[in-house]
């Protein structure tokens, strides 16, 4: 086989349910000059056997096995073995656009880039087979796409670009700068350090607004969907703060490291609480370290309210200075919402429901209903531009048609800001008040 243009690193561990979709999307790329390194970490569900089946049919595929269940170890093995000029990572519960590597390779070659990255679609498959997509963008400003850039001009990249898997990296660039992943156990957040370090060293990067990667959000076994992220993040940031940095951009690097760390800590701290995780010694060690580091960051003006916004700033300071009070208030809110959710489920029962509101909370309501096997008949909204449209696989109807077209159907109001007005509106068009239910929101 001739020298490959791109090495695709595919780490796997017990993804039998998804592996064929991912493998087909990589093997079927329009750019065929690939080296495909499948690095398994001890799968016991048949994943390895499927990989061997693909390897027998395609000599571009090489199977390697890691003796450690560590995503970082798997990726690092791939980087060491890679022969392609560029390196890509495809996580084996995801899949990619048929032209992803052809498009990115052409851009990387044309501008001799250290890296080039696309945007992505997050997705989850609902119980009825419909697929719920959400847009993943690095930039809200389209003008930044297609430019050659670095963190010197755009330091906010340290906060915006947080995934390893949606681009190509020049192999020599990674090796010359000794950019590797942390090899701690597990598979969550081990690309935190990688992303900070490649951005620190890259001189020529580019982002394209094509959405070429499809990131699965419904794999319950994924480390990102489990309550241990706080501990994984702790290991990553502790390593980053211990690294000797040779580059002169350390002040900027640490400023944005603190900002990104704040977002990760706050998100994973509350996720841990959502899972009712018992905060054992490992969690307490992580929380204590984060609180100490972030407190120092505040004192040194590395993090300010302007950097993270008023709401997160207030929460962060409360956790650092008055954690018991924060927890008491948090659990009080959580218990209230759970009680309201149980009331909702009891009211709806086995009947179908209509979700009123096609925005963010409408989507959250749909996910809640899907999780608890509540069947949805349709969506409704006061925005006439949506009437007749397909929204997440369901028709959007005019509120005036609810009484006649959906008699005896419960209506879930998923617009908390206008809940009172919508409830009054529905009663006025003939909907029974006991058929109108507010979807509880945890804010």
Residue pairs with C-beta under 8 A, 6 or more apart in sequence:
1 59
1 60
2 33
3 83
3 84
4 33
4 34
4 35
4 60
4 83
4 84
5 31
5 33
5 34
5 84
5 85
5 86
5 105
6 31
6 33
6 34
6 35
6 84
6 85
6 86
6 87
6 88
6 101
6 105
6 168
7 34
7 35
7 36
7 37
7 78
7 81
7 82
7 83
7 84
7 86
7 87
7 88
7 171
8 26
8 34
8 35
8 36
8 37
8 88
8 89
8 90
8 101
9 37
9 39
9 74
9 75
9 78
9 79
9 82
9 87
9 88
9 89
9 90
10 22
10 23
10 26
10 36
10 37
10 38
10 39
10 89
10 90
10 91
10 92
11 39
11 40
11 41
11 71
11 74
11 75
11 78
11 89
11 91
11 92
11 187
12 19
12 38
12 39
12 40
12 41
12 43
12 47
12 48
12 51
12 92
13 40
13 41
13 42
13 43
13 47
13 69
13 187
14 43
14 44
14 45
14 47
14 221
15 22
15 43
15 45
15 47
15 92
15 93
15 219
16 43
16 45
16 46
16 47
16 50
17 93
18 92
18 93
18 94
18 216
18 219
19 47
19 50
19 51
19 92
19 93
20 50
21 95
22 90
22 91
22 92
22 93
22 94
22 95
23 50
23 51
23 54
23 92
24 95
25 90
25 95
25 96
25 97
25 98
26 34
26 36
26 90
26 96
27 36
27 54
27 58
27 60
27 61
28 98
29 96
29 98
29 99
29 100
29 101
29 102
30 98
30 99
30 101
30 102
31 99
31 101
31 102
31 105
32 60
34 60
34 84
34 101
35 60
35 62
35 82
35 83
35 84
36 58
36 60
36 61
36 62
37 62
37 64
37 77
37 78
37 81
37 82
38 51
38 54
38 55
38 61
38 62
38 63
38 64
39 63
39 64
39 65
39 66
39 74
39 75
39 77
39 78
40 47
40 48
40 51
40 63
40 64
40 65
40 66
41 65
41 66
41 68
41 69
41 70
41 71
41 73
41 74
42 65
42 66
42 67
42 69
47 92
48 63
48 65
51 61
51 63
52 63
54 61
55 61
55 62
55 63
62 81
64 77
64 78
64 81
66 73
66 74
66 77
68 183
68 185
69 185
69 186
69 187
70 183
70 184
70 185
70 186
70 187
70 190
71 181
71 186
71 187
71 188
71 190
71 191
71 223
72 180
72 181
72 182
72 183
72 184
72 190
73 181
73 183
75 89
75 164
75 180
75 181
75 190
75 191
75 194
76 180
76 181
76 183
78 87
78 89
79 87
79 171
79 174
79 175
79 180
82 171
84 171
85 170
85 171
85 172
86 104
86 105
86 108
86 168
86 169
86 170
86 171
87 168
87 169
87 170
87 171
87 174
88 101
88 104
88 165
88 167
88 168
88 169
89 164
89 165
90 96
90 165
91 165
91 215
93 216
93 219
93 222
94 165
94 213
94 214
94 215
94 216
95 214
96 212
96 213
96 214
97 210
97 211
97 212
97 213
97 214
99 212
100 118
100 212
100 213
101 168
103 118
103 208
103 210
103 212
104 116
104 117
104 118
104 167
104 168
104 208
104 212
105 168
107 113
107 116
107 206
107 208
108 115
108 116
108 168
108 170
108 206
111 148
111 204
111 206
112 204
113 148
113 170
113 204
113 205
113 206
114 169
114 170
114 173
114 198
114 201
114 202
114 203
114 204
114 205
115 167
115 168
115 169
115 170
115 173
115 198
115 202
115 205
115 206
116 167
116 168
116 205
116 206
116 207
116 208
117 138
117 161
117 166
117 167
117 168
117 205
117 206
117 207
117 208
118 166
118 167
118 207
118 208
118 209
118 210
118 211
118 212
118 213
119 135
119 136
119 137
119 138
119 166
119 207
119 208
119 209
119 210
119 211
119 212
119 213
120 136
120 163
120 166
120 211
120 212
120 213
120 214
120 215
121 133
121 134
121 135
121 136
121 211
121 213
121 214
121 215
122 133
122 134
122 135
122 136
122 215
122 216
122 217
123 131
123 132
123 133
123 134
123 214
123 215
123 216
123 217
123 218
124 131
124 132
124 216
124 217
124 218
124 367
125 131
125 132
125 218
126 132
126 366
126 370
126 392
126 393
127 370
127 373
128 370
128 393
130 392
130 393
130 394
131 393
132 363
132 366
132 367
132 392
134 217
134 363
135 211
136 166
136 211
136 215
137 209
138 157
138 160
138 161
138 207
139 145
139 160
139 207
139 209
142 209
144 154
144 207
145 207
145 208
145 209
146 206
146 207
146 208
146 209
147 206
148 204
148 205
148 206
149 157
149 205
149 206
149 207
150 199
150 202
150 203
150 204
150 205
151 157
151 158
151 199
151 200
151 202
151 249
151 252
151 256
152 249
155 252
155 255
155 256
156 256
157 199
157 205
158 195
158 196
158 199
158 253
158 256
158 257
158 259
158 260
159 256
159 259
159 260
159 263
161 195
161 199
161 207
162 191
162 192
162 195
162 260
163 191
163 195
163 215
164 181
164 191
164 194
164 195
165 191
165 213
165 215
166 212
166 213
166 215
169 198
173 179
173 198
173 201
173 202
174 180
174 198
177 197
177 198
177 201
179 194
179 197
179 198
179 201
180 194
181 190
181 191
181 193
181 194
182 190
182 193
182 235
182 236
182 239
183 190
184 190
184 232
184 235
184 236
186 223
186 228
186 232
187 222
187 223
188 222
188 223
188 224
188 226
188 228
188 229
188 232
188 233
189 229
189 232
189 233
189 235
189 236
189 264
190 232
190 236
192 233
192 236
192 237
192 240
192 260
192 264
193 236
193 239
193 240
196 240
196 253
196 257
196 260
197 243
199 205
200 245
200 247
200 249
200 253
201 247
216 222
217 225
219 225
223 229
223 232
226 275
227 271
227 272
227 274
227 275
227 277
229 267
229 268
229 271
229 272
230 265
230 268
230 269
230 271
230 272
230 283
230 286
230 287
231 282
231 283
231 286
233 261
233 264
233 265
233 268
233 286
234 285
234 286
234 289
234 290
237 257
237 261
237 264
237 290
237 293
238 289
240 257
241 257
241 293
245 253
247 253
254 302
255 302
258 293
258 294
258 297
258 302
258 303
259 303
259 307
259 308
261 290
261 293
261 294
261 297
262 294
262 297
262 303
262 307
262 308
262 312
262 316
263 308
263 312
265 290
265 294
265 316
266 312
266 315
266 316
266 319
269 287
269 290
269 319
270 330
272 279
272 283
273 327
273 330
273 331
273 334
274 334
277 283
279 287
291 319
291 320
291 323
294 303
294 316
294 320
295 320
296 302
297 303
298 304
298 316
298 317
298 320
303 316
304 313
305 313
308 316
315 326
318 325
318 326
319 326
333 442
333 443
334 442
336 440
337 440
337 441
337 442
340 438
340 440
341 368
341 440
344 412
344 437
344 439
344 440
345 372
345 374
347 410
347 434
347 437
348 374
348 410
348 412
348 437
351 375
351 408
351 409
351 410
352 375
352 376
352 377
352 409
352 410
353 369
353 374
353 375
353 376
353 377
353 409
353 410
353 411
353 412
353 437
354 376
354 377
354 378
354 379
354 380
354 397
354 402
354 406
354 409
354 410
354 411
354 412
355 362
355 365
355 366
355 369
355 376
355 378
355 379
355 380
355 394
355 411
355 412
355 414
355 439
356 362
356 379
356 380
356 381
356 399
356 411
356 412
356 413
356 414
356 415
356 422
356 426
357 365
357 379
357 381
357 413
357 414
357 415
357 422
358 379
358 381
358 383
358 386
358 391
358 396
359 414
359 415
361 414
361 415
361 416
361 439
361 441
362 379
362 381
362 391
362 414
362 415
363 392
364 414
364 439
364 441
365 412
365 414
365 439
366 376
366 392
368 374
368 439
369 375
369 376
369 412
376 394
377 394
377 406
377 409
378 394
378 395
378 396
378 397
378 406
379 386
379 391
379 392
379 394
379 395
379 396
379 397
380 396
380 397
380 398
380 399
380 402
380 411
381 387
381 396
381 399
382 399
382 422
382 425
384 398
386 396
387 396
387 397
387 398
388 395
388 396
389 395
389 396
390 396
397 405
397 406
399 425
399 426
399 429
400 429
402 409
402 411
402 426
402 429
402 431
403 429
403 430
403 431
408 435
409 435
410 435
410 436
410 437
411 426
411 431
411 435
411 436
411 437
412 437
412 438
412 439
413 419
413 422
413 423
413 436
413 437
413 438
413 439
414 439
415 422
416 438
416 439
416 441
419 438
423 433
423 436
423 438
426 436
427 433
427 436
